[in-house]
Amino acid sequence: MSELPKYTVGIDLGTTNTVVSYFETNSDEPVIRLLPIQQLVGAGVIEDGEQLPSFLYQPLSQERSEFPSSLPWESGTWVGGRYARDRGAEVPHRFVASAKSWLCQSGVDRKKAFLPFGSEADVEKISPFEATCQYLRHVAGNWRSKMACLLSDQAVILTVPASFDEQARKLTEEAAKSLGLENLTILEEPLAALYAWVSNQGEGWRKEVQAGDVILVCDVGGGTSDFSLITVTDESGNLGLERTAVGEHILLGGDNMDLALAYQAKAKMEQSKKLTSWQLRGLWYQARKIKEDVLSGKISNATFTVLGSGIKKLIGGTVKAEFSFEEINRTLTEGFFPVCSIEDHPQEVIRAAVKEIGLPYASDAAVTKHLARFIARNATKEGFKWPTKILFNGGVFNCEAMRSRVVAVINSWLNEMEQPALTALNYSSLDQSVAFGASYYGWSRQGKGIRIRAGIPRSYYIEVESSMPAIPGFDAPKKACCVASFGMEEGSEASLKGETFALRTGEPVKFKFLSSSVRQEDTSGLVIDDWDEDEIEEAAVMEITLEPEPGLESPVPVQLGARVTEVGTLELFFQNPESGKRWSLEYHVRENESN
């Protein structure tokens, strides 16, 4: 591979849709283009689309025989794209949706084949990881067909939710690298959305904001809700952008809204006929497209349809439910964006002791309440500034009524705090912004565009075993030592002065890395004895044998140091203060790339 690839490619691997953009790396200006994606849209009909619906469908054998042509990169079992989305809504037990959400479900083996979840034994299963590989395989095959070169030879920026856990990030990276995408960078979606806005505005972005402004990026996608705060800074007379806060993982988005519409349709239909669980799932999948079409203004009313169950009931057994735009808009706006105060936070409910395995959706569907908690938590921090601008992202906000509701709710909070009202920053296409922003980020990394100072999106810790006498049946208590604080910049180093630790060498040991998106005030070197279960989570476990140093008996007294490299790798140092001997570990905390 040449040092400077011909193209830089931005890929938004979304829960609902996948979008690809690119520009010529050597160009004087980043002329970012959208790559049309070939896909199956009907039996044997292949067309280009601006986006690839992120769904998979397993056709029946008789359906396969009706396909006069297919895409060479499709697997023998699954097809993706528009045909999968539309046909899967009719045959839900052969349909995979929300693979991206399953990829961040820590309660399952994400490499185990169990999707479609709950389907019958005669349906071949696929894992969330392999489904992700399938979407990327489609993108790579389409790229080669359209551009007559390999995607693996290009610089690729792949986006993920800011709230993705470390395992989901790692699996996303692994899926990309399994297809040869070694020149890879992982970028958080809210940052990509802001990069897209900067790109769209050109130099005019400096007229839209001023030093001291705080931009709230409100990103409600197909599977997650992400909130970030970006501060506009004055850097020697020039405006800069710096991320100052990132929200927690919230599995709440378009999927929840689709299900809400499905239940509304079910209630209407069951006035005349009781539906089965698979018929409800079919309504859920229909709701995805209906929601998109209604919110984007393509249709003013919608009809849900359920076929009768059983061959004899297909004819004359169809049940329908019709909805006006006003009904759908009211269900989604009032249900997911209710008016609330800044003290009105998500309700935690007492749940059943036993539940089926599934996606860990947020227990409270009110996005505005989650937003209130995010802002309220950050308002307690020293130096906090209230948001003055808001940038929306995610297809949900194609609906003007929802954007207006969020602005109105936040401004009611600001009014109570005697703060100026915020205003919305406009962007032309919310469906394509993340992919375009990913490409522009590639441009900024060449030093040719504005760079958002983001640093690492979480605080990171290593687990430390307490020193105490052995007790039968009990492990020694564990502590957490912060080794890299939230926002630590690439290229920066922290010396964790103070406490000296004991390092075991010459024998197999485990290093457990922990992370937190909530404890953003923890400083490097801080040792924590107790923490709440939802504050700090396990990020990774590394098993290694550290080389002993002659003359130093294990365990060795060491002091800690940490550095975040320019490519987002956390380098952790253990140094003996007397001999100067140093042991080091590396852990990827933000993005992985090769240049």
C-alpha positions in Angstrom: 0.0 0.0 0.0 1.3 3.5 -0.8 1.9 5.9 2.1 -0.9 8.2 0.8 -3.9 6.2 -0.5 -5.7 7.6 -3.5 -9.0 7.9 -1.7 -10.2 8.6 1.9 -13.5 6.9 2.6 -16.0 7.7 5.3 -18.4 4.9 6.3 -21.5 5.4 8.5 -22.3 1.8 9.5 -25.7 2.7 10.9 -28.3 0.7 12.7 -30.9 1.5 10.0 -28.9 2.6 7.0 -25.2 2.4 5.8 -23.9 5.4 3.9 -20.5 5.8 2.2 -18.7 9.0 1.1 -15.2 9.7 -0.2 -12.8 12.2 -1.6 -9.5 12.1 -3.5 -6.8 12.3 -0.9 -4.4 14.4 -3.0 -7.0 17.0 -3.9 -6.5 20.7 -2.9 -10.1 20.9 -1.6 -12.1 18.1 0.0 -14.7 17.6 -2.7 -16.7 14.9 -0.8 -19.0 12.7 -2.9 -21.6 10.2 -2.0 -21.0 6.7 -3.3 -24.1 5.0 -4.8 -24.6 1.5 -3.4 -25.8 -1.3 -5.7 -28.4 -3.5 -4.0 -31.2 -5.9 -4.7 -34.5 -4.0 -4.7 -36.8 -6.6 -6.0 -36.7 -10.2 -7.4 -33.7 -10.0 -9.7 -33.8 -6.2 -9.8 -30.6 -4.4 -8.9 -30.4 -0.6 -8.5 -28.2 2.0 -7.0 -29.3 3.7 -3.8 -27.9 6.6 -1.7 -27.8 4.3 1.3 -27.8 0.6 2.0 -30.6 -0.3 4.5 -28.7 -2.3 7.3 -30.9 -5.4 7.2 -30.4 -9.0 6.1 -33.0 -11.4 4.7 -32.7 -15.1 4.1 -34.7 -15.9 1.0 -36.7 -19.1 0.6 -35.4 -21.5 -2.0 -38.2 -20.7 -4.4 -37.4 -17.0 -4.1 -33.7 -17.7 -4.9 -34.7 -19.5 -8.1 -36.6 -16.4 -9.2 -33.5 -14.2 -9.0 -32.1 -13.9 -12.6 -29.1 -12.0 -11.3 -27.4 -11.3 -8.0 -24.6 -9.3 -6.6 -21.3 -11.2 -6.6 -20.4 -10.1 -3.0 -23.7 -11.4 -1.5 -23.3 -14.5 0.5 -25.1 -17.6 -0.6 -27.6 -17.4 2.3 -28.3 -13.7 3.0 -29.2 -10.7 0.9 -29.1 -7.1 2.3 -30.4 -3.7 1.4 -33.8 -2.5 0.2 -35.1 -6.0 -0.7 -34.1 -7.3 2.7 -35.8 -4.4 4.5 -39.0 -4.6 2.5 -39.3 -8.4 2.2 -38.2 -8.9 5.8 -41.1 -6.9 7.1 -43.4 -9.5 5.5 -41.5 -12.5 6.7 -40.0 -11.4 10.0 -38.7 -14.8 11.1 -36.2 -14.8 8.3 -35.1 -11.2 8.8 -32.2 -9.7 10.8 -32.5 -6.1 12.0 -30.6 -4.0 14.7 -27.4 -6.1 14.4 -25.5 -3.0 15.5 -27.5 -2.8 18.7 -26.9 -6.5 19.3 -23.2 -5.8 18.8 -23.1 -3.8 22.0 -25.2 -6.2 24.0 -22.8 -7.4 26.7 -25.2 -10.1 27.9 -24.7 -12.3 24.8 -21.9 -13.9 22.9 -21.7 -11.4 20.0 -19.9 -13.9 17.8 -22.5 -16.6 18.3 -25.0 -17.2 15.5 -28.5 -16.5 17.1 -30.1 -14.0 14.7 -32.9 -13.8 13.7 -33.5 -13.9 17.4 -36.2 -16.4 18.4 -36.6 -17.8 14.8 -37.4 -21.4 14.0 -34.8 -24.1 13.7 -35.1 -24.3 9.8 -33.7 -20.7 9.5 -30.0 -20.5 9.3 -28.6 -18.1 12.0 -26.0 -15.4 11.9 -24.1 -13.6 14.6 -24.1 -9.8 15.2 -20.4 -9.8 14.4 -20.9 -11.7 11.1 -23.9 -9.5 10.2 -21.5 -6.5 10.6 -19.0 -8.2 8.4 -21.7 -8.8 5.8 -22.6 -5.1 5.6 -19.0 -4.2 5.2 -18.5 -6.9 2.6 -21.3 -5.4 0.6 -19.7 -1.9 0.9 -16.3 -3.3 -0.2 -17.7 -5.2 -3.1 -19.7 -2.2 -4.3 -16.6 0.0 -3.9 -14.6 -2.3 -6.2 -17.4 -2.4 -8.7 -17.9 1.4 -8.8 -14.3 2.6 -8.4 -12.3 -0.2 -10.0 -9.9 -0.4 -7.0 -9.8 -2.1 -3.7 -11.4 -0.5 -0.6 -8.5 -2.2 1.4 -6.1 0.1 -0.4 -7.8 3.3 0.8 -7.8 5.2 4.1 -11.1 4.3 5.8 -12.8 6.2 8.6 -15.6 4.0 10.2 -18.0 5.6 12.6 -19.5 4.2 15.8 -21.7 5.7 18.5 -19.8 7.7 21.2 -21.5 5.4 23.7 -20.3 2.1 22.2 -18.6 0.0 24.8 -15.0 -1.2 24.3 -16.0 -4.7 23.1 -18.4 -3.3 20.5 -15.7 -1.0 19.2 -13.2 -3.8 19.1 -15.6 -6.1 17.3 -16.4 -3.3 14.7 -12.6 -2.9 14.1 -12.1 -6.6 13.9 -15.0 -6.9 11.3 -13.3 -4.2 9.2 -9.9 -5.7 9.4 -11.2 -9.2 8.5 -11.9 -7.7 5.1 -8.4 -6.2 4.8 -9.2 -2.7 5.9 -6.0 -2.1 7.8 -5.7 1.6 7.2 -8.6 2.2 9.6 -9.7 4.9 12.0 -12.7 4.7 14.3 -14.5 8.0 14.8 -17.5 8.7 17.1 -20.7 9.6 15.3 -21.5 12.9 17.2 -18.0 14.2 16.2 -18.6 13.2 12.6 -21.9 15.1 12.6 -20.1 18.3 13.7 -17.4 17.8 11.2 -20.1 17.5 8.5 -21.6 20.8 9.7 -18.2 22.5 9.5 -17.6 21.1 6.1 -21.0 22.2 4.9 -20.5 25.7 6.2 -17.0 26.2 4.8 -15.3 29.2 6.4 -18.7 30.5 7.2 -18.9 28.3 10.3 -16.8 30.9 12.1 -19.7 33.4 11.6 -22.3 31.0 13.0 -20.5 30.5 16.4 -18.2 32.5 18.5 -15.6 31.8 21.3 -17.4 30.7 24.4 -20.3 29.0 22.6 -21.2 25.5 23.7 -22.6 23.2 21.0 -24.9 20.4 22.2 -24.8 17.6 19.6 -28.1 15.7 20.0 -27.8 12.4 18.1 -30.8 10.1 18.1 -30.1 7.2 15.7 -31.7 3.9 14.9 -30.4 2.2 18.0 -28.8 4.7 20.4 -29.1 8.2 21.7 -25.8 10.1 22.1 -25.2 13.5 23.6 -22.0 15.5 23.5 -20.9 19.0 24.4 -18.4 20.8 22.2 -17.0 24.2 23.3 -15.9 26.8 20.8 -12.5 28.1 22.0 -10.3 31.0 21.2 -6.8 29.8 20.2 -4.6 32.8 19.7 -7.3 34.7 17.9 -8.5 31.7 15.9 -11.6 29.7 16.7 -11.2 26.1 17.7 -13.5 23.2 18.8 -13.0 21.1 21.9 -15.3 18.3 23.2 -15.9 18.7 26.9 -18.5 16.1 27.7 -19.9 12.8 26.3 -23.0 11.0 27.4 -23.5 7.5 28.7 -24.6 4.5 26.7 -28.4 4.8 26.0 -30.0 2.1 23.9 -32.9 4.3 22.9 -33.7 5.4 19.3 -35.6 4.7 16.2 -36.1 1.0 17.1 -38.1 2.0 20.1 -40.2 4.4 18.0 -40.9 1.7 15.5 -42.1 -0.6 18.2 -44.3 2.1 19.6 -46.0 2.5 16.2 -46.3 -1.3 15.9 -48.2 -1.5 19.2 -50.5 1.3 18.2 -51.3 -0.6 15.0 -51.7 -3.8 17.0 -54.2 -2.1 19.3 -56.3 -1.0 16.3 -56.1 -4.4 14.6 -57.0 -6.4 17.7 -60.4 -4.7 17.8 -61.3 -7.3 15.2 -58.6 -10.0 15.4 -55.9 -11.1 17.9 -52.4 -11.1 16.5 -49.6 -13.6 17.0 -46.1 -12.6 18.3 -44.6 -12.9 14.8 -47.4 -10.8 13.3 -46.5 -8.1 15.8 -42.8 -8.4 14.8 -43.9 -8.0 11.2 -45.7 -4.7 12.2 -42.5 -3.6 14.0 -40.5 -4.0 10.8 -43.1 -2.3 8.7 -43.0 0.6 11.1 -39.3 1.3 10.2 -40.1 2.4 6.7 -43.4 4.0 7.6 -41.7 6.2 10.2 -38.9 7.3 7.8 -41.4 8.1 5.1 -43.7 10.0 7.4 -41.0 12.0 9.2 -39.3 12.9 6.0 -42.6 14.1 4.5 -42.8 11.5 1.7 -46.3 10.4 2.8 -49.0 12.1 4.8 -50.7 8.9 6.2 -49.8 5.3 6.6 -51.3 1.8 6.4 -50.1 -1.2 8.4 -51.0 -4.6 6.9 -50.9 -8.1 8.4 -51.6 -11.2 6.4 -53.6 -14.0 7.9 -51.6 -16.9 9.5 -51.8 -20.2 7.7 -52.2 -20.8 3.9 -56.0 -21.1 4.2 -56.2 -17.7 5.9 -54.1 -15.7 3.5 -57.0 -15.0 1.1 -59.4 -12.7 2.8 -57.4 -12.8 6.1 -55.6 -9.5 5.7 -56.0 -7.0 8.5 -55.2 -3.3 8.1 -54.7 -0.3 10.4 -54.5 3.3 9.0 -52.9 6.3 10.7 -52.7 10.0 9.8 -49.6 12.0 10.0 -51.0 13.8 13.1 -51.5 10.4 14.9 -48.0 9.2 14.1 -46.4 12.6 15.0 -48.3 12.7 18.3 -47.3 9.2 19.2 -43.6 9.8 18.6 -43.3 13.4 19.8 -45.3 13.0 23.1 -44.0 9.5 23.8 -40.3 10.2 23.2 -39.9 13.9 23.5 -42.3 14.9 26.3 -42.1 18.3 28.0 -40.2 17.9 31.2 -38.1 19.9 33.7 -34.4 19.6 34.0 -34.9 17.8 37.3 -37.2 15.2 35.6 -34.8 12.3 34.9 -35.5 8.8 33.5 -37.5 6.6 35.8 -35.8 3.4 37.0 -38.5 0.7 37.3 -38.4 -2.4 39.5 -38.1 -5.2 36.9 -39.0 -8.9 36.9 -36.4 -11.2 38.4 -36.4 -13.3 35.3 -36.5 -12.0 31.7 -35.7 -13.3 28.3 -32.4 -12.6 26.6 -32.8 -9.5 24.4 -31.5 -6.0 23.8 -31.1 -3.9 27.0 -33.3 -1.0 26.0 -33.5 2.0 28.2 -36.3 1.5 30.8 -37.6 5.1 30.1 -38.4 6.0 26.5 -38.3 9.8 27.1 -35.3 11.1 25.2 -35.8 14.6 26.8 -35.5 13.1 30.3 -32.2 11.4 29.4 -31.0 14.7 27.9 -32.0 16.5 31.2 -29.9 14.0 33.2 -26.9 14.5 30.8 -27.0 18.3 31.2 -27.8 18.2 34.9 -24.8 15.9 35.6 -22.5 18.2 33.7 -23.9 21.3 35.3 -22.5 20.2 38.7 -18.9 20.3 37.3 -16.6 23.2 37.8 -16.4 25.6 34.8 -19.6 24.2 33.2 -21.2 26.4 30.6 -24.8 26.0 29.4 -25.3 25.1 25.7 -25.9 28.0 23.4 -26.2 26.1 20.1 -27.7 22.7 19.2 -26.8 20.4 16.3 -29.2 17.6 15.5 -28.2 14.3 14.0 -30.0 11.1 13.1 -32.9 10.4 10.8 -35.4 10.9 13.6 -34.7 14.7 13.4 -35.8 14.9 9.8 -39.1 15.8 11.4 -39.3 19.5 12.1 -41.8 19.0 14.9 -39.3 16.9 16.9 -36.5 19.3 16.5 -38.8 22.2 17.6 -39.9 20.2 20.6 -36.3 19.5 21.8 -35.3 23.2 21.3 -38.5 24.3 23.2 -37.8 22.0 26.1 -34.2 22.9 26.5 -35.0 26.6 26.3 -37.5 26.2 29.1 -34.6 24.9 31.2 -32.4 27.8 30.2 -35.1 30.3 30.9 -35.4 28.9 34.5 -31.6 29.2 34.9 -31.7 32.8 33.5 -29.6 31.7 30.6 -29.9 32.9 26.9 -32.0 30.7 24.6 -30.1 28.4 22.3 -30.4 28.2 18.6 -30.2 25.3 16.2 -27.4 24.9 13.6 -28.7 23.7 10.3 -27.4 20.9 8.2 -28.8 19.9 4.8 -29.0 16.1 5.2 -29.2 14.3 8.5 -29.2 10.9 6.8 -25.8 11.5 5.2 -24.1 13.8 7.7 -22.1 11.2 9.6 -20.6 9.7 6.4 -19.7 13.1 5.1 -18.3 14.2 8.4 -16.1 11.0 8.5 -14.6 11.9 5.2 -14.0 15.5 6.3 -12.3 14.2 9.4 -9.9 12.4 7.1 -9.2 15.8 5.5 -8.6 17.5 8.8 -6.1 14.8 9.8 -3.9 16.0 7.0 -3.8 19.4 8.7 -6.0 21.0 6.0 -9.2 21.5 7.9 -10.5 22.3 11.4 -9.7 19.6 14.0 -12.0 19.0 17.0 -9.9 18.5 20.1 -11.7 15.4 21.5 -9.2 13.3 23.3 -10.3 10.0 24.7 -14.0 9.7 25.3 -13.8 7.9 28.7 -11.8 7.7 31.9 -9.6 4.6 32.0 -8.5 2.6 35.0 -6.6 -0.5 35.9 -7.8 -2.9 38.6 -5.5 -3.0 41.7 -5.7 -5.9 44.2 -5.8 -4.8 47.9 -3.0 -6.0 50.2 -4.6 -7.9 53.0 -4.3 -11.3 54.8 -5.9 -14.3 53.0 -9.4 -15.2 54.0 -10.9 -18.6 53.1 -13.6 -18.3 50.4 -13.0 -14.6 49.7 -10.9 -12.8 47.1 -9.0 -9.7 48.1 -11.0 -6.5 47.6 -10.3 -4.6 44.3 -9.6 -1.0 43.8 -9.5 1.1 40.6 -6.5 3.4 39.7 -7.3 6.0 37.1 -4.5 5.9 34.5 -6.0 8.2 31.8 -8.6 10.8 32.5 -11.5 11.8 30.2 -10.4 14.0 27.4 -6.7 13.2 27.6 -5.2 14.4 24.4 -3.3 12.3 21.9 0.4 12.9 22.3 0.0 13.8 26.0 1.6 12.0 29.0 0.6 11.8 32.6 2.9 10.8 35.5 0.9 9.1 38.2 3.0 10.4 41.1 2.3 9.4 44.6 1.4 5.8 45.5 3.9 3.1 44.7 2.4 -0.3 43.6 3.8 -3.8 43.6 4.1 -5.4 40.1 4.3 -9.2 39.7 6.9 -10.3 37.2 8.1 -13.6 35.8 4.7 -15.3 36.1 1.4 -15.2 34.2 -0.8 -12.3 35.4 -3.9 -10.5 34.4 -4.3 -6.8 33.8 -7.9 -5.7 34.0 -8.7 -2.4 32.2 -11.8 -0.6 33.4 -13.6 2.5 31.9 -16.2 5.1 32.7 -18.1 7.6 30.6 -19.7 9.0 33.8 -16.7 9.8 36.1 -15.2 12.5 33.9 -13.7 14.4 36.8 -11.4 11.6 37.9 -7.7 12.5 37.6 -4.8 10.3 36.6 -3.4 8.6 39.7 -6.6 8.7 41.7 -7.3 5.4 43.5 -10.9 4.5 44.0 -12.0 2.1 46.8 -15.8 1.9 46.0 -17.9 2.8 43.0 -21.5 2.2 41.9 -22.1 -0.6 39.4 -23.2 1.8 36.6 -20.2 4.1 37.1 -17.3 1.9 36.1 -17.4 -1.1 33.8 -14.9 -3.7 32.6 -13.2 -2.8 29.3 -10.8 -5.6 28.7 -8.6 -8.2 30.3 -5.0 -8.8 29.2 -3.0 -11.9 30.1 0.7 -11.5 30.0 4.0 -12.6 31.6 6.3 -9.6 32.4 10.0 -10.3 32.0 11.7 -10.3 35.4 14.8 -8.2 36.0 17.8 -10.0 37.4 18.3 -8.9 41.0 14.8 -7.6 41.5 12.6 -10.0 43.5 8.9 -10.1 42.4 6.7 -8.3 43.3 8.7 -5.2 42.2 7.9 -1.7 43.7 6.8 0.5 40.7 5.3 3.9 40.0 2.9 4.4 37.1 2.9 6.6 34.0 0.6 6.8 31.0 0.7 8.3 27.6 -2.0 8.5 24.8 -0.3 8.3 21.4 -1.3 10.2 18.3 -3.2 7.2 17.1 -5.2 6.8 20.3 -3.2 4.0 22.0 -2.8 4.1 25.8 0.7 3.3 26.7 1.0 2.3 30.4 4.4 2.4 32.1 5.5 0.7 35.3 8.9 1.9 36.5 11.0 0.8 39.4 12.2 4.1 41.0 15.6 2.7 42.1 16.8 0.7 39.1 14.9 2.7 36.4 13.7 -0.6 34.9 10.4 0.0 32.9 7.7 -2.4 31.8 5.0 -1.2 29.4 1.6 -2.2 28.1 -0.5 -0.9 25.2 -4.2 -0.6 25.0 -6.4 1.0 22.3 -8.7 3.5 23.8 -10.0 5.6 20.9 -9.1 4.8 17.4 -7.0 2.3 15.4 -5.2 3.3 12.3 -2.1 2.8 10.2 -0.6 5.5 8.0 
